[in-house]
Amino acid sequence: MRLAVIGDSLAAGVGTTSHHEALSGQLAQALSGMTGRPVSWRVAAKPGATLTSVRRSLLSGLTDPTSRWRPDIVLVAAGSNDALRMRRPRAFRQDADRLVRDIRLRLGGDIPLAFVGLPSLDRVEGLPRRVKIPGNVYIRLLERQLRSLPSRHPQVFHLPTDGPPPLPGEWFAADRFHPSPAGYRVWGRELAAGIATLTELPDPLPMARWTS
């Protein structure tokens, strides 16, 4: 299975020292264990990226022209920066639609795209309350737009996430904002369960509306 991960600082693995400890590596390892299939992966990410900047500057990283590597599925982990910048929901919806369109144009065909849901900021220790309150309002508004994507695009899925588990543990990196390796491991397993389910659907995958 060939997996491409694209997005912001979470996709980039900020909070760890290597991608093997970060989301992509942890996700690939968990996905391989769940499906029994080897998984190769590629990352195209930039801290601070929004859906628009992902579309404009990162799509070339989805493939490797030298080895002719192309993904079987693309995981999009972005949107939190849009919420923190209070991107208007209607504009965010258009940004997401354009991102789906341009990924499809670059890769060809209706390759499966899985959008990671936007977790609440409640358990993020590195943000003050005055930021969390308006941030969570916008996260709920923008998350609603991500949830609507499968109804408009074939082969597009929404993978909800609750963020760091409400359990004792070092789930955050030193900045108290991004996940630690342990946090990425838990998150990677959560997302792998959703992707593993998608890979078991008939080929070609039907118009998906699963979102909860």
C-alpha positions in Angstrom: 0.0 0.0 0.0 1.4 3.4 -1.0 0.3 6.2 1.4 0.8 9.9 1.0 0.4 12.3 4.0 0.0 16.0 3.2 -0.8 18.9 5.4 0.4 21.2 8.2 2.7 20.8 11.2 0.9 17.7 12.4 1.5 16.0 9.1 5.1 17.3 9.2 5.6 15.6 12.6 6.5 18.7 14.6 7.2 17.5 18.2 9.4 14.6 17.1 12.9 14.0 15.8 12.0 11.9 12.8 9.0 11.0 10.6 9.2 7.4 11.9 8.2 8.7 15.3 5.6 11.1 13.8 2.2 10.7 12.3 3.2 9.2 8.9 5.6 6.6 10.3 3.3 5.6 13.2 0.3 5.5 10.9 2.1 3.3 8.3 3.3 0.9 11.0 -0.2 0.5 12.5 -1.8 0.2 9.1 0.6 -2.5 8.1 -0.1 -4.4 11.2 -3.9 -4.1 10.8 -4.0 -5.1 7.1 -1.1 -7.5 6.9 0.2 -5.5 3.9 3.6 -3.7 3.5 3.1 0.1 3.5 5.4 2.7 1.8 4.8 6.3 2.6 5.6 9.8 1.6 5.1 13.2 3.3 4.5 16.6 1.9 3.9 19.0 4.8 4.7 22.5 6.1 4.2 24.0 9.6 1.5 26.7 9.5 0.0 25.4 6.3 -3.7 26.1 5.5 -5.8 24.2 3.0 -5.0 26.9 0.5 -1.2 26.8 1.0 -1.3 23.0 0.9 -3.0 23.2 -2.5 -0.7 25.9 -3.9 2.7 24.7 -2.7 2.7 21.0 -1.6 1.0 18.9 -4.2 4.2 18.2 -6.1 5.4 16.2 -3.1 2.6 13.6 -3.5 4.7 11.8 -6.1 8.3 10.9 -6.8 9.0 11.2 -10.6 12.4 9.5 -10.1 11.0 6.2 -8.8 7.6 6.7 -10.3 6.1 6.3 -6.9 2.4 7.3 -6.8 0.0 6.9 -3.8 -2.9 4.5 -3.6 -4.5 6.8 -0.9 -3.9 10.3 0.3 -4.4 11.5 3.9 -5.0 15.2 4.4 -4.1 16.6 7.8 -4.8 20.3 7.7 -7.4 22.8 8.7 -6.4 23.7 12.3 -4.5 26.8 11.1 -7.6 27.9 9.1 -9.6 27.7 12.4 -7.0 29.6 14.4 -7.0 32.3 11.6 -10.9 32.2 11.6 -11.3 31.4 8.0 -14.9 31.9 7.0 -16.8 28.5 6.8 -18.0 29.1 3.2 -14.5 30.0 2.1 -13.1 27.0 3.9 -15.6 24.8 2.2 -14.4 26.2 -1.2 -10.8 25.7 -0.2 -11.5 22.0 0.6 -13.3 21.5 -2.7 -10.5 23.0 -4.6 -7.9 20.9 -2.8 -9.8 17.7 -3.7 -10.1 18.9 -7.3 -6.4 19.7 -7.7 -5.2 16.5 -6.0 -7.3 14.6 -8.4 -6.0 16.6 -11.4 -2.4 15.9 -10.4 -2.8 12.2 -9.6 -5.6 11.4 -12.1 -8.8 9.4 -11.4 -10.8 9.3 -8.2 -7.9 8.2 -5.9 -9.3 7.8 -2.3 -8.7 10.9 -0.2 -9.1 10.8 3.6 -9.4 14.1 5.5 -8.5 14.0 9.2 -11.1 15.6 11.4 -10.3 18.7 13.4 -9.9 17.8 17.1 -11.0 20.1 19.9 -8.5 22.4 21.5 -9.7 21.6 25.0 -6.8 19.3 26.0 -4.1 21.3 24.2 -2.0 22.6 27.1 0.0 25.2 25.1 -2.9 27.5 24.3 -4.5 30.0 26.6 -8.2 29.9 27.3 -8.7 33.2 25.4 -7.5 31.4 22.3 -9.2 28.0 22.9 -12.7 29.4 23.2 -12.9 31.2 19.8 -10.7 28.5 18.3 -13.1 25.7 19.3 -16.0 27.7 17.9 -14.3 27.8 14.5 -13.1 24.3 14.7 -16.8 23.1 15.0 -17.8 25.3 12.1 -15.0 24.1 9.9 -15.3 20.5 10.9 -18.9 20.6 9.7 -17.5 21.6 6.3 -15.1 18.7 6.3 -17.8 16.3 7.2 -19.8 17.4 4.2 -17.0 16.6 1.7 -18.0 12.9 1.1 -21.5 14.0 0.0 -20.0 16.1 -2.8 -17.0 14.1 -3.9 -16.6 10.4 -4.8 -13.9 8.5 -2.9 -13.5 11.2 -0.3 -13.7 10.2 3.4 -13.8 12.0 6.7 -11.9 10.4 9.6 -13.0 11.9 12.9 -10.5 12.3 15.8 -10.8 13.3 19.4 -7.2 14.4 19.7 -5.0 13.3 22.7 -6.7 10.7 24.9 -8.0 11.9 28.2 -5.6 9.5 30.0 -2.4 10.1 32.0 0.6 10.2 29.8 3.0 12.4 27.9 0.8 13.0 24.9 2.3 16.4 24.1 5.8 17.5 23.0 7.8 20.1 24.9 5.9 22.9 23.2 2.7 21.6 24.9 0.9 22.0 21.5 2.0 19.3 19.2 1.9 15.6 20.0 4.8 13.7 21.4 5.9 10.4 19.8 3.5 8.6 22.2 0.7 11.0 21.1 1.4 10.4 17.4 1.4 6.7 18.1 -2.0 6.7 19.6 -3.3 9.1 16.9 -1.7 7.0 14.2 -3.5 3.8 15.4 -6.8 5.6 15.5 -6.5 6.8 11.9 -5.1 3.5 10.7 -8.3 1.8 11.9 -10.4 4.1 9.7 -8.1 3.7 6.7 -7.9 -0.1 7.1 -11.7 -0.2 7.0 -11.6 1.8 3.7 -9.2 -0.6 2.1 -11.6 -3.5 2.7 -14.4 -1.8 0.7 -15.1 -3.1 -2.8 -12.9 -1.8 -5.6 -13.7 0.7 -6.9 -14.8 2.3 -3.6 -18.4 3.6 -3.6 -19.4 7.1 -3.0 -18.6 7.3 0.7 -20.7 9.1 3.3 -19.2 7.5 6.4 -18.2 10.2 8.9 -18.7 9.2 12.5 
